[in-house]
Amino acid sequence: MKTLLLNPPSFAGFDGGAGARYQATREITAFWYPTWLAYPAGLIEDSRLVDAPAHGISPEETVRIAADFAFVVIFTSTAGFANDVRMAELMKAANPALQIAMVGPHVTVLPEQSLRAGTAVDFVVRKEFDHAVAEFARGKPRAEIAGVSYRQGDRIIHNPDRPFLEDLDALPFAVDIYRRDLDFRKYDIPFIKYPYVSFYTSRGCPAQCTFCLWPQTMSGHRIRTRSPGNVAAELKQAFHHFPAAREIFFDDDTFTWNRQRIMEFCRVFKPLDFTWSCNARVNTDYEILKEMKNAGCRLLVVGFESGDPVILKNIRKGATVEQARELMKNCRRLGLQVHGDFQIGHPGETRETIARTIRFAIELDPDTIQVSISHPFPGTRFYDYLVANGYLVAAEMADALGRQLPVIRYPDLSRDEIVAAVQDFYRRYYYRPRVIFRILRGAMGNRDDRRRIVKEGREFLGFRSQSRRNIRNLKENS
């Protein structure tokens, strides 16, 4: 069956169907590869992967593209779900025979509600969907496919869960599909060298963070890994397909979880002589960091989240502020760069804990930071906590532009205070001469980097302006 794997058009700058950790538009446009969709695209012989947001493909053009297919798989998200349902309706109206499936965390957690949101979607696949959609494309009836939920008259039928995929080495290489269907120069992350390529070396994450969407919905807490040789083979394919790529990003939930595995990867990576970066935890020790640096690692993306020990315990981060300090000390010693992620709005958050986290971030002084409003996605323990305590006060997680809105109100912390705290965090961190100089110095040697700095600066100032308007609106409506 001719199959379209679709990351649908939505808000400008929104890539909720891609492999990003966060499903909303950011302060600076960032497009991640739609890696989840690349694997079934490689399994289905007559297929095409379309990443509409990154490639600027409009809803109208998407409908025209879909008219040539018999089956469409839409990766949806909580923020983009309503838009994605409308997209499905447009495609079905143009081609009533079209079969449409939705995949992703939102339909995994809410399969029945998702199917009742409209009749254009024929079925959804819960959790990992690689082989489920491939089986349907090859003609297997949906009633016989594990992990599928579908409509039968007025009833919603939920087939038994599909076991997690164990042999990740048997999957096709994502980079082969990128080369076939995507323009790799459309993908740009502010803290990663441009142009870049990313893919996964594992699925699942043993960490128990209460807010993290992916392990609690899609991939589970038991980590499953690819072999070093299999990863090295995909790297060589990436080098062949994209010789202009300046960096490889390993987009695993936590690349550094297993010490022995990282040592094995570093031994394989050294002879390949390339620059790479990854997601890491604060408990990564000096010896591992040194091996990573010697094997070409340039940057770690680290979820510090908070500078308050009580909040770190509340969110089950499994990390301490002392470990964060040690990590930063070791990274500075080795010359490794760090992009730090922080959040405002976790359980226990107060004006005092926010101030403590801002001071902590300035003390750590990672090369770049990202500050988010803590958002409770359905299917996470964080979401359940807020519902149980009556702290979830709004349903819309994004405004008309796809920018994040606060949905939490604590007894001593209002919605507008949470938004204002994010603004203050950015201002106090980035409006420091040493940080401004560091960013400008980093862009001196490359023309593409200089263009990025100008573009990102404009977008960041626009983000701050829009956020101030959101704060005023929240105050007026509170």
C-alpha positions in Angstrom: 0.0 0.0 0.0 1.5 3.3 -1.0 2.1 5.1 2.3 2.8 8.7 3.4 4.5 9.2 6.8 3.5 12.7 7.8 4.7 15.3 10.3 1.8 17.6 9.5 1.8 21.4 9.1 0.7 23.3 12.1 1.9 26.4 13.9 4.9 28.3 12.3 8.1 26.8 13.7 6.3 23.9 15.4 7.7 20.4 15.0 5.6 18.4 17.4 5.9 15.3 15.3 9.7 15.3 15.3 12.1 13.8 17.8 12.2 16.8 20.0 11.9 16.6 23.8 9.4 19.4 23.9 6.2 19.8 21.8 5.7 23.5 21.4 7.3 26.3 19.4 10.4 27.7 21.2 11.8 31.1 21.7 14.0 30.4 18.7 13.0 28.3 15.8 14.4 24.8 16.0 13.7 21.8 13.8 14.6 18.3 14.8 14.5 15.3 12.5 11.3 13.3 12.4 13.2 10.2 13.4 10.3 8.2 14.8 8.6 8.3 11.3 11.9 7.5 9.5 11.9 3.9 10.7 8.5 2.8 9.4 9.3 4.7 6.2 12.3 2.4 5.8 10.2 -0.7 6.5 7.5 0.1 4.0 8.7 -0.4 0.4 6.4 2.1 -1.3 6.6 5.0 1.1 7.5 8.7 1.5 8.3 10.7 4.6 7.0 14.3 4.5 8.1 16.8 7.2 5.8 19.7 6.5 6.9 22.1 9.2 10.6 22.0 8.5 10.1 22.2 4.7 7.4 24.9 4.8 4.8 22.7 3.2 1.3 24.3 3.6 -1.9 22.4 4.5 -3.1 22.9 0.9 0.0 21.3 -0.5 -0.1 18.5 2.0 -3.6 17.6 0.9 -2.4 17.5 -2.7 0.5 15.3 -1.8 -1.7 12.9 0.2 -4.1 12.5 -2.7 -1.4 10.2 -4.4 -1.4 7.8 -1.4 -3.6 5.0 -0.1 -2.5 5.3 3.5 -1.3 8.2 5.7 0.4 8.0 9.1 0.2 11.2 11.0 2.5 11.8 14.0 0.4 14.0 16.4 1.0 15.7 19.7 -1.1 17.2 22.5 -0.4 20.8 21.4 -1.1 20.1 17.7 -3.9 17.4 18.0 -6.9 19.6 17.1 -5.0 21.0 14.0 -4.0 17.5 13.0 -7.6 16.2 13.2 -8.6 19.1 10.9 -5.7 18.1 8.6 -7.0 14.5 8.5 -10.5 15.8 7.6 -9.1 17.8 4.7 -7.2 14.9 3.3 -10.2 12.5 3.7 -12.5 15.0 2.0 -10.2 15.1 -1.0 -9.7 11.4 -1.1 -12.5 9.5 0.8 -10.8 6.1 0.2 -7.7 7.2 2.1 -6.9 5.3 5.2 -5.5 7.5 8.0 -3.7 6.4 11.2 -2.4 8.6 14.0 0.6 7.8 16.2 2.5 9.5 19.0 2.2 10.1 22.7 -1.2 11.8 22.7 -3.1 9.0 21.0 -1.1 6.4 23.0 -2.5 7.8 26.2 -5.9 8.9 24.9 -6.8 6.4 22.1 -10.5 6.4 22.7 -10.9 10.2 23.1 -8.7 10.7 20.0 -10.8 8.4 17.8 -14.0 10.1 19.0 -12.6 13.5 18.1 -13.5 12.9 14.5 -14.3 10.2 12.0 -11.5 11.0 9.5 -8.9 9.0 11.6 -9.5 5.3 11.0 -7.2 4.0 13.7 -4.4 4.9 16.1 -1.4 3.0 17.1 -0.3 3.0 20.8 3.3 3.3 21.8 6.0 2.1 19.3 4.4 1.9 15.9 7.2 0.9 13.5 5.9 -2.6 12.6 2.2 -1.9 13.3 1.9 0.6 10.4 4.1 -1.5 8.2 1.9 -4.5 8.8 -1.2 -2.5 7.8 0.6 -1.2 4.7 1.3 -4.8 3.7 -2.4 -5.7 3.9 -2.8 -7.1 7.4 -6.3 -6.3 8.8 -6.2 -3.8 11.6 -8.1 -6.2 13.9 -5.1 -8.5 13.8 -2.4 -5.8 14.5 -1.2 -5.5 18.1 -1.2 -2.1 19.6 -4.0 -0.7 17.4 -7.2 1.0 18.5 -10.0 1.5 16.0 -13.6 2.3 15.6 -16.2 -0.5 15.0 -19.6 1.1 14.8 -20.2 3.0 18.0 -17.6 1.0 19.8 -13.8 1.6 20.2 -11.8 -1.7 20.0 -8.4 -1.8 21.6 -6.2 -4.6 20.4 -3.7 -6.1 22.9 -0.5 -4.1 23.4 2.4 -4.7 21.2 5.6 -5.8 23.1 8.4 -3.2 23.0 10.8 -3.7 20.1 13.9 -5.6 21.3 16.2 -5.9 18.3 16.9 -2.3 17.4 19.7 -3.4 15.1 17.1 -4.9 12.7 15.6 -1.4 12.1 16.5 0.4 8.9 18.9 3.4 9.1 17.1 6.7 9.7 19.8 8.5 7.7 18.9 6.6 4.6 15.4 8.0 4.7 16.6 11.5 5.5 18.7 11.3 2.3 15.8 10.0 0.3 13.0 12.3 1.4 14.3 15.3 3.4 16.5 18.3 2.9 19.0 18.1 5.7 19.8 21.8 5.6 16.2 22.5 6.8 17.2 21.2 10.3 18.8 23.7 12.7 19.1 23.6 16.5 20.6 26.7 18.0 23.1 25.0 20.3 24.2 22.3 17.7 26.6 23.1 14.8 24.8 23.6 11.5 24.2 21.6 9.5 23.7 18.6 11.7 22.3 15.0 11.6 20.7 13.2 14.5 19.4 9.7 15.2 18.9 7.3 18.1 21.2 4.6 19.5 18.7 3.4 22.1 15.1 3.5 23.2 13.7 3.9 26.7 15.0 5.7 29.8 15.5 4.1 33.3 15.1 7.6 34.9 11.8 8.2 36.7 11.4 12.0 36.1 7.7 12.6 36.7 7.4 15.2 33.9 9.2 13.4 31.1 6.8 12.5 28.3 8.6 9.8 26.2 9.5 7.1 28.7 6.1 7.3 30.3 4.1 7.0 27.1 6.0 5.8 24.0 9.3 4.0 24.8 9.2 2.8 28.4 11.7 2.9 31.2 13.6 -0.2 30.2 16.4 0.9 28.0 17.0 -1.1 24.8 20.2 -0.5 22.8 21.8 -0.8 19.4 25.2 -2.4 19.1 28.2 -0.2 18.7 28.9 -1.8 15.3 25.4 -1.0 14.1 25.7 2.6 15.2 29.1 2.9 13.5 27.6 1.6 10.3 24.9 4.3 10.4 27.4 6.9 11.1 29.4 5.9 8.0 26.2 6.2 6.0 25.6 9.7 7.5 29.1 10.8 6.5 28.5 9.4 3.0 25.0 11.0 2.5 25.8 14.3 4.2 29.5 15.2 3.9 28.7 18.9 4.8 27.3 17.9 8.2 29.3 19.5 11.0 27.9 17.5 13.9 26.1 14.3 14.8 23.6 14.5 17.6 22.6 11.4 19.5 19.0 12.1 20.4 18.6 9.2 22.9 16.6 10.1 26.0 19.8 9.7 28.0 22.8 8.7 25.9 25.2 8.4 29.0 23.1 6.1 31.1 25.3 2.9 30.9 29.0 3.5 31.7 30.3 0.4 30.0 28.3 1.1 26.8 29.7 4.6 26.5 33.2 3.3 26.9 32.5 0.9 24.0 31.0 3.6 21.9 34.0 5.9 22.5 36.4 3.1 21.3 34.4 2.8 18.1 34.0 6.6 17.6 37.7 7.6 17.9 38.9 6.2 14.6 35.9 7.8 12.8 37.1 11.3 13.8 33.9 13.3 13.9 32.2 15.9 16.1 29.2 14.8 18.1 26.9 15.8 21.0 24.3 14.0 23.1 21.8 14.2 26.0 23.5 13.5 29.3 22.8 13.3 33.0 24.6 15.2 35.8 26.0 12.0 37.3 28.3 11.4 34.3 31.7 11.1 35.9 35.0 12.6 34.9 36.5 9.5 33.4 33.6 9.0 31.1 33.5 12.7 30.1 37.3 12.5 29.3 36.7 9.4 27.1 33.8 11.2 25.4 35.9 14.3 24.8 38.7 12.2 23.3 36.3 10.5 21.0 35.0 13.7 19.5 32.2 14.8 21.9 31.7 18.6 21.8 28.6 19.3 23.8 26.2 17.8 26.4 22.6 18.7 26.7 21.8 18.4 30.4 18.5 18.6 32.2 19.4 20.5 35.4 15.7 21.5 35.7 16.0 23.2 39.1 18.5 24.5 41.6 16.3 23.6 44.6 17.0 20.1 46.2 13.3 19.7 47.3 12.0 20.2 43.8 14.5 17.8 42.4 13.2 15.2 44.9 9.6 16.1 44.1 10.1 15.4 40.4 12.2 12.2 41.0 15.0 13.6 39.1 17.5 11.2 40.7 20.1 14.0 40.7 21.5 16.6 43.1 22.7 20.1 42.9 26.1 18.9 44.1 26.3 16.5 41.1 25.4 19.3 38.8 28.2 21.5 40.2 30.7 18.6 39.8 29.6 17.9 36.2 30.1 21.6 35.2 33.5 21.7 36.9 34.6 18.6 35.0 33.2 19.9 31.7 35.0 23.2 32.0 38.2 21.3 32.9 37.9 19.1 29.8 36.6 21.9 27.4 33.2 20.3 26.9 30.3 22.7 26.2 27.0 22.3 28.0 23.5 23.3 27.0 21.4 23.5 30.2 17.7 22.8 30.4 15.7 24.4 33.2 12.0 24.5 34.1 9.7 26.7 36.1 6.5 25.3 37.6 7.3 21.9 39.1 5.5 20.7 42.3 6.7 22.8 45.3 7.7 25.8 43.1 7.6 29.2 44.9 9.0 32.6 44.2 11.9 31.6 46.5 12.7 28.4 44.6 12.6 30.2 41.3 15.1 32.8 42.5 17.3 29.9 43.8 17.2 28.2 40.4 18.1 31.4 38.6 21.1 32.0 40.9 22.1 28.3 40.5 22.0 28.6 36.7 24.2 31.7 36.8 26.6 29.9 39.1 26.8 26.8 36.9 27.2 29.1 33.8 26.5 26.6 31.0 27.3 27.8 27.5 23.6 28.2 26.6 20.3 27.5 28.4 16.7 26.8 27.7 14.0 27.7 30.2 10.5 26.1 29.9 7.3 26.3 31.7 6.8 22.9 33.2 4.0 21.3 31.2 1.9 18.4 32.3 1.4 16.1 29.4 -1.4 13.5 29.7 0.1 10.1 30.7 2.7 11.6 33.0 2.8 11.4 36.8 3.1 15.2 36.8 -0.2 15.5 35.0 -1.9 13.1 37.5 -0.5 15.1 40.4 -1.8 18.4 39.2 -5.3 16.9 38.4 -5.5 15.3 41.8 -4.6 18.5 43.6 -6.7 20.9 41.5 -3.7 22.8 40.2 -4.4 22.2 36.5 -6.5 25.2 35.6 -6.5 25.5 31.8 -6.7 23.1 28.9 -4.9 25.0 26.1 -1.2 24.5 26.3 -0.4 26.9 23.4 -1.7 30.1 22.0 -2.7 30.8 18.4 1.0 31.0 17.4 1.9 27.7 19.1 3.7 29.4 21.9 3.4 27.7 25.3 0.8 28.9 27.8 0.9 28.1 31.5 -1.8 25.7 32.6 -0.8 25.5 36.3 -1.7 27.7 39.2 -0.3 26.9 42.6 -1.7 28.4 45.9 1.2 30.8 46.1 2.2 31.1 42.4 -0.1 32.4 39.7 0.0 31.7 36.0 1.3 35.1 35.0 4.0 34.9 37.6 5.2 31.6 36.0 5.4 33.2 32.6 7.1 36.3 34.0 9.7 34.1 35.8 10.7 32.5 32.5 11.3 36.0 31.1 13.2 37.1 34.1 15.3 33.9 34.0 16.3 34.6 30.4 17.0 38.3 31.0 19.2 37.7 34.0 21.1 34.9 32.4 21.7 36.1 28.9 22.0 39.9 29.5 25.4 39.5 31.1 28.5 40.8 29.2 30.4 37.5 29.6 27.6 35.5 28.0 27.1 38.0 25.1 30.8 37.9 24.4 30.8 34.1 24.6 28.1 33.8 22.0 29.6 36.4 19.7 33.0 34.8 20.0 31.6 31.4 19.1 30.2 32.8 15.8 33.4 34.5 14.7 34.8 31.6 12.7 31.9 30.6 10.5 29.6 32.6 8.2 26.6 30.3 8.8 27.0 30.7 12.5 27.1 34.5 12.2 23.8 34.4 10.2 22.3 32.2 12.8 23.2 34.6 15.6 21.4 37.5 13.9 18.3 35.4 13.1 18.1 33.9 16.6 18.6 37.3 18.2 15.6 38.7 16.3 13.5 35.6 17.1 14.4 35.8 20.8 13.4 39.5 21.0 10.1 38.6 19.3 9.5 35.8 21.8 10.1 38.2 24.7 7.6 40.7 23.3 5.0 38.0 22.7 5.5 36.7 26.3 5.0 40.1 27.7 1.7 40.3 25.9 0.7 36.9 27.2 1.5 38.1 30.8 -0.7 41.1 30.4 -3.6 38.9 29.0 -3.2 36.5 31.9 -3.4 39.3 34.4 -6.4 40.8 32.8 -8.3 37.5 32.6 -7.3 36.3 36.1 
